[in-house]
Amino acid sequence: MGELAKFKQFKAELAIAETFEEIKFIESKAAAAAEFAKRNNIGKDVQDEWGIFRTEIWNKKGAWLKVNFPKSVRSKDRKSSVAVVATDKIMPVSEHESSDARLIHNEVELVKESTEEIKKSKEVVTPTKVAAKVRKKKKEKENENRENISNSFDNNIEKETGITSLKKGWFKIGNQYLYYGSNIDDIFLSFIPDCKFAFADPPYNAEIADWDKGFLWEQDYLQDIAEIVAVTPGGWNAYGFYQQTKMNYIWEMVCWIKNGMTHGRCGYANFIKASIFSNNKVKISQDFWDITIKTSETEETNHKGRKPYDFMIYLIDMFTKQGDNIVDPFAGSGTTLLVSEKMGRVSYNAEMDEKYCIKIIERALSIGMDYGEF
């Protein structure tokens, strides 16, 4: 049977394949045909065509996996932190193969672009090469988007509003929500929907300000609200925090501030660590990254606990997608709220200090956000 006849037959079989076994059987035949073409030095064009067809098969594998093995969903009962598994069947492929197949299925335009680039090179198209190039392109695009978001905050100086006092309760700021009050108030907790991500930067008990004294962690409820929780416990306070929390620990992530000059207990503190908690399996593509704090950023607010934009952009980009909900129980200077607005997420923030709530509003107004009581 000629190559063209094989293509037509296999494509027709793939079009009507419904079970994973049928898809895998067609894949094995296509892989054998591609190997035959390689061993017999058949032209690169033909080998590329087999590679493109095999990539189409992986696309169908990804579609099948998406339907039959969706990601786990969480229980709606916040009294329970148990994740509800979407299926009790055993996935018929490895995690790596599943990841590549889903990537090829989800990133159609990048697959086309990557395939064309491989065809023009000396390499032969294969699904794994396509997936690797797509992943690289996606990473480059993510880095570019993060940089664009970071640059959009240039010269974001607090705007004087004449606000001198606020009533306790909820405020709507752009598409974000700010609660003036304690993050353990029923009014705060009852309003928050299920969230993809929670970020908590609690006081470190380092006594750098009035709010940074005698703090006890009472926020384990975050794991019942959000799929993934990131906490920055501070190097000085980390030991005490780990003793107090009962959340399910996953991993550590570290951000190195290349021009960091904050004076810590043991000298200059040039990194921020974030502890990750979840009841589900968490995918962390990179647990170490570096940033440079811009001079303009240090002039925006005098809040001593504020986190850099690039730090929050990285975490939010890694653990969420557009439209996802985020909760931040220690809003502080409002960085989570501002970054969420820029990145198309919806955040629910709590801050119990009135003057910092006012500062958050002023920072939001400076980038064109509006606000009102909610």
C-alpha positions as CSV (number, residue, x, y, z in Angstrom):
1,M,0.0,0.0,0.0
2,G,1.4,3.4,-1.0
3,E,2.0,6.3,1.4
4,L,-1.0,8.3,0.0
5,A,-3.3,5.3,0.4
6,K,-2.1,4.8,4.0
7,F,-2.7,8.4,4.9
8,K,-6.3,8.3,3.5
9,Q,-7.0,5.0,5.3
10,F,-5.6,6.1,8.7
11,K,-7.2,9.5,8.5
12,A,-10.6,7.9,7.8
13,E,-10.1,5.5,10.8
14,L,-9.1,8.4,13.0
15,A,-12.2,10.4,12.1
16,I,-14.5,7.6,13.4
17,A,-12.4,6.5,16.3
18,E,-14.2,6.9,19.6
19,T,-12.4,4.9,22.3
20,F,-8.9,5.5,23.5
21,E,-7.9,2.0,22.4
22,E,-8.9,2.8,18.8
23,I,-7.0,6.0,18.9
24,K,-3.9,4.3,20.3
25,F,-4.1,1.5,17.6
26,I,-4.1,4.1,14.8
27,E,-1.2,5.9,16.5
28,S,0.8,2.6,16.6
29,K,0.2,2.1,12.9
30,A,1.1,5.7,12.0
31,A,4.3,5.5,14.2
32,A,5.3,2.3,12.4
33,A,4.8,3.9,9.0
34,A,6.9,6.9,10.1
35,E,9.7,4.7,11.4
36,F,9.6,2.8,8.1
37,A,9.9,6.1,6.2
38,K,12.9,7.1,8.4
39,R,14.7,3.8,8.1
40,N,14.4,3.7,4.3
41,N,15.5,7.3,3.9
42,I,12.2,8.3,2.3
43,G,12.1,12.1,1.7
44,K,11.8,14.6,4.6
45,D,8.5,15.9,3.1
46,V,6.9,12.4,3.5
47,Q,8.4,12.0,7.0
48,D,7.0,15.4,8.0
49,E,3.5,14.4,6.7
50,W,3.6,11.4,9.0
51,G,4.7,13.6,11.8
52,I,1.9,16.0,11.2
53,F,-0.7,13.2,11.1
54,R,0.7,11.8,14.3
55,T,0.3,15.2,15.9
56,E,-3.3,15.2,14.7
57,I,-3.7,11.9,16.6
58,W,-2.2,13.4,19.7
59,N,-4.7,16.2,19.3
60,K,-7.5,13.7,19.4
61,K,-5.9,12.0,22.4
62,G,-5.9,15.3,24.2
63,A,-9.6,15.9,23.3
64,W,-10.5,12.4,24.6
65,L,-8.5,12.9,27.9
66,K,-10.1,16.3,28.4
67,V,-13.6,14.7,28.3
68,N,-12.9,11.5,30.2
69,F,-10.2,12.7,32.7
70,P,-11.0,16.4,33.5
71,K,-9.1,18.0,36.3
72,S,-10.3,17.3,39.8
73,V,-13.1,19.6,41.2
74,R,-13.5,20.7,44.8
75,S,-16.2,20.0,47.2
76,K,-18.7,22.9,47.7
77,D,-18.8,22.1,51.4
78,R,-16.3,24.5,53.0
79,K,-16.3,22.5,56.2
80,S,-14.5,19.8,54.3
81,S,-11.2,20.2,52.6
82,V,-11.5,16.9,50.7
83,A,-11.1,17.2,46.9
84,V,-13.7,15.4,44.8
85,V,-12.0,13.4,42.1
86,A,-13.7,13.7,38.8
87,T,-13.3,10.1,37.9
88,D,-12.2,6.9,39.6
89,K,-10.8,5.3,36.3
90,I,-7.1,4.9,35.8
91,M,-5.7,7.3,33.1
92,P,-4.4,5.1,30.2
93,V,-1.3,7.2,29.6
94,S,1.5,8.7,31.7
95,E,1.3,12.2,33.2
96,H,3.9,13.4,30.7
97,E,2.1,12.0,27.7
98,S,-1.2,13.4,29.0
99,S,0.4,16.8,29.4
100,D,1.7,16.8,25.8
101,A,-1.6,15.6,24.3
102,R,-3.6,18.2,26.2
103,L,-1.2,20.9,25.2
104,I,-1.4,20.0,21.5
105,H,-5.2,19.9,21.8
106,N,-5.5,23.3,23.6
107,E,-2.9,25.4,21.7
108,V,-4.1,25.0,18.1
109,E,-2.4,28.2,16.7
110,L,0.9,27.6,18.4
111,V,0.8,24.0,17.1
112,K,0.4,25.2,13.6
113,E,3.2,27.8,14.0
114,S,5.6,25.3,15.6
115,T,4.9,22.6,13.0
116,E,5.7,25.1,10.2
117,E,9.0,26.1,11.9
118,I,10.1,22.4,12.3
119,K,9.2,21.7,8.6
120,K,11.4,24.5,7.5
121,S,14.3,23.2,9.7
122,K,16.4,20.1,9.2
123,E,14.5,18.3,11.8
124,V,11.5,16.0,11.1
125,V,8.1,16.8,12.6
126,T,7.1,14.6,15.5
127,P,4.4,15.1,18.2
128,T,7.0,15.4,21.0
129,K,9.0,18.0,19.1
130,V,5.9,20.0,18.4
131,A,4.8,19.8,22.0
132,A,8.3,20.9,23.2
133,K,8.3,23.9,20.8
134,V,4.7,24.9,21.8
135,R,5.7,24.8,25.4
136,K,8.7,27.0,24.8
137,K,6.6,29.5,22.8
138,K,4.0,29.5,25.4
139,K,6.6,30.2,28.1
140,E,8.0,33.1,26.0
141,K,4.6,34.5,25.5
142,E,3.8,34.3,29.2
143,N,7.1,36.1,30.1
144,E,6.3,38.8,27.6
145,N,2.8,39.2,29.0
146,R,4.1,39.4,32.6
147,E,6.6,42.1,31.5
148,N,3.9,44.1,29.7
149,I,1.7,43.9,32.8
150,S,4.6,45.0,35.0
151,N,5.4,47.9,32.8
152,S,1.8,49.1,32.8
153,F,2.2,50.0,36.5
154,D,5.0,52.6,35.8
155,N,4.4,55.9,37.5
156,N,1.4,54.5,39.4
157,I,1.5,57.0,42.2
158,E,-1.3,57.3,44.9
159,K,-3.9,59.8,43.8
160,E,-5.2,62.2,46.4
161,T,-8.9,61.7,46.6
162,G,-9.9,63.7,49.7
163,I,-11.2,60.5,51.3
164,T,-10.6,60.7,55.0
165,S,-12.8,57.9,56.4
166,L,-14.7,54.8,55.3
167,K,-17.6,52.8,56.6
168,K,-16.7,49.2,57.4
169,G,-17.9,46.7,54.8
170,W,-17.4,45.8,51.1
171,F,-16.3,48.1,48.3
172,K,-16.3,47.4,44.6
173,I,-13.1,48.7,42.9
174,G,-13.1,48.2,39.2
175,N,-13.8,44.5,38.9
176,Q,-12.3,43.8,42.3
177,Y,-13.7,43.6,45.8
178,L,-12.2,45.1,49.0
179,Y,-13.6,44.5,52.5
180,Y,-12.7,47.0,55.2
181,G,-12.7,44.8,58.3
182,S,-11.3,41.6,59.7
183,N,-10.7,38.7,57.4
184,I,-12.4,36.4,60.0
185,D,-15.6,38.4,60.0
186,D,-18.7,36.4,58.8
187,I,-19.5,39.2,56.4
188,F,-16.2,38.7,54.7
189,L,-16.2,34.9,54.7
190,S,-19.8,34.5,53.6
191,F,-19.4,36.7,50.5
192,I,-16.3,35.0,49.0
193,P,-17.1,32.5,46.2
194,D,-15.0,29.4,45.5
195,C,-11.5,30.6,44.4
196,K,-8.8,29.1,42.3
197,F,-6.0,30.8,44.3
198,A,-5.5,32.4,47.7
199,F,-2.5,34.5,48.6
200,A,-1.8,35.4,52.2
201,D,1.0,37.8,53.4
202,P,0.4,37.9,57.1
203,P,2.2,40.0,59.7
204,Y,5.6,38.6,60.6
205,N,5.7,39.8,64.2
206,A,8.9,41.6,63.3
207,E,7.5,44.8,65.0
208,I,8.2,47.0,61.9
209,A,4.8,48.7,62.5
210,D,1.9,48.7,64.9
211,W,0.1,46.0,62.9
212,D,3.2,43.7,63.0
213,K,2.9,42.6,66.6
214,G,1.3,39.7,68.4
215,F,-0.2,38.1,65.3
216,L,-1.6,34.5,65.5
217,W,-2.5,32.6,62.3
218,E,-6.3,31.9,62.1
219,Q,-6.7,31.6,58.3
220,D,-6.6,27.9,57.7
221,Y,-10.1,28.4,56.2
222,L,-8.3,29.5,53.0
223,Q,-7.8,25.9,52.0
224,D,-11.5,25.3,52.2
225,I,-12.1,28.3,49.9
226,A,-9.3,28.0,47.4
227,E,-7.7,25.1,45.4
228,I,-4.2,26.5,46.0
229,V,-3.0,28.6,48.9
230,A,0.3,30.5,48.9
231,V,1.6,32.1,52.1
232,T,4.6,34.3,52.5
233,P,5.4,33.6,56.2
234,G,8.6,35.6,56.3
235,G,11.9,34.1,57.3
236,W,11.8,35.3,60.8
237,N,8.2,34.1,61.5
238,A,8.2,31.0,59.4
239,Y,8.8,28.5,62.2
240,G,5.9,29.9,64.3
241,F,3.6,29.9,61.3
242,Y,4.3,26.3,60.4
243,Q,3.5,25.3,64.0
244,Q,0.1,27.1,63.9
245,T,-1.2,26.1,60.5
246,K,-2.8,22.7,59.8
247,M,-3.1,23.2,56.0
248,N,-1.7,20.5,53.7
249,Y,1.8,21.6,52.8
250,I,3.0,21.0,49.2
251,W,6.2,22.9,48.4
252,E,8.3,26.1,48.6
253,M,8.7,28.7,45.9
254,V,11.5,31.4,46.1
255,C,11.7,34.7,44.4
256,W,15.2,36.4,44.3
257,I,15.1,40.2,44.3
258,K,18.3,41.0,42.3
259,N,18.4,44.6,43.6
260,G,16.9,43.8,47.0
261,M,18.2,46.0,49.9
262,T,15.6,45.4,52.6
263,H,17.4,45.0,56.0
264,G,16.2,41.8,57.7
265,R,17.0,40.3,61.1
266,C,20.2,38.7,59.8
267,G,21.3,41.2,57.2
268,Y,20.0,42.2,53.8
269,A,17.0,40.1,52.7
270,N,17.1,39.6,49.0
271,F,14.5,36.9,48.5
272,I,10.8,36.2,49.2
273,K,9.7,32.6,49.9
274,A,6.1,31.4,49.4
275,S,4.8,28.2,51.0
276,I,2.3,26.3,48.9
277,F,-0.6,24.4,50.4
278,S,-3.4,22.4,48.7
279,N,-5.5,19.2,49.1
280,N,-5.0,18.6,45.3
281,K,-2.0,17.9,43.2
282,V,-0.3,21.2,42.3
283,K,1.6,21.7,39.1
284,I,4.5,24.1,39.6
285,S,6.4,24.7,36.4
286,Q,9.3,26.6,38.1
287,D,9.8,27.2,41.8
288,F,12.5,29.8,41.5
289,W,12.5,33.1,39.7
290,D,14.1,36.5,39.9
291,I,12.8,40.0,39.7
292,T,14.2,43.6,39.8
293,I,12.2,46.2,41.7
294,K,11.9,49.5,39.7
295,T,12.7,52.7,41.4
296,S,9.2,54.1,40.5
297,E,7.6,51.1,42.3
298,T,9.3,52.0,45.6
299,E,7.8,55.5,45.5
300,E,4.1,54.3,45.1
301,T,3.3,53.5,48.7
302,N,5.0,53.5,52.1
303,H,3.4,50.3,53.3
304,K,6.3,48.3,54.9
305,G,4.8,44.9,54.0
306,R,4.1,45.5,50.3
307,K,5.1,42.8,47.8
308,P,6.6,43.7,44.4
309,Y,4.3,43.7,41.3
310,D,6.4,41.1,39.5
311,F,6.3,38.7,42.4
312,M,2.4,38.7,42.4
313,I,2.2,38.7,38.6
314,Y,4.3,35.5,38.6
315,L,2.2,33.7,41.2
316,I,-1.2,34.7,39.7
317,D,-0.1,33.8,36.2
318,M,1.1,30.4,37.3
319,F,-1.9,29.3,39.4
320,T,-4.8,31.0,37.7
321,K,-6.2,31.9,34.3
322,Q,-8.4,34.8,33.2
323,G,-11.7,35.0,35.0
324,D,-10.6,33.0,38.0
325,N,-11.3,34.1,41.5
326,I,-8.6,35.0,44.0
327,V,-8.8,35.7,47.7
328,D,-6.3,37.9,49.7
329,P,-7.1,38.2,53.4
330,F,-4.2,40.6,54.1
331,A,-4.7,43.2,51.4
332,G,-2.1,45.7,52.8
333,S,-1.0,48.0,50.0
334,G,-3.4,46.4,47.6
335,T,-1.0,44.8,45.1
336,T,-3.1,41.6,44.7
337,L,-6.1,43.7,43.9
338,L,-4.3,45.9,41.3
339,V,-2.5,43.0,39.6
340,S,-5.8,41.0,39.4
341,E,-7.5,43.9,37.6
342,K,-4.7,44.1,35.1
343,M,-4.6,40.4,34.5
344,G,-8.4,39.9,34.2
345,R,-8.9,38.0,37.5
346,V,-11.5,38.8,40.2
347,S,-10.0,39.2,43.7
348,Y,-11.7,39.4,47.1
349,N,-9.5,41.3,49.5
350,A,-9.7,42.1,53.2
351,E,-7.9,44.9,55.1
352,M,-8.7,46.0,58.7
353,D,-6.7,49.2,58.7
354,E,-8.7,52.1,57.4
355,K,-5.8,54.2,56.2
356,Y,-4.5,51.3,54.1
357,C,-8.0,50.8,52.6
358,I,-7.9,54.5,51.6
359,K,-4.5,54.1,50.1
360,I,-5.6,51.0,48.1
361,I,-8.5,53.1,46.7
362,E,-6.1,55.9,45.8
363,R,-3.7,53.6,44.0
364,A,-6.6,52.0,42.1
365,L,-7.9,55.5,41.0
366,S,-4.5,56.4,39.7
367,I,-4.7,53.6,37.1
368,G,-8.3,54.5,36.1
369,M,-10.3,52.2,38.3
370,D,-13.5,53.4,39.9
371,Y,-14.9,52.5,43.3
372,G,-18.0,52.6,45.4
373,E,-19.7,50.9,48.4
374,F,-21.1,47.5,47.6
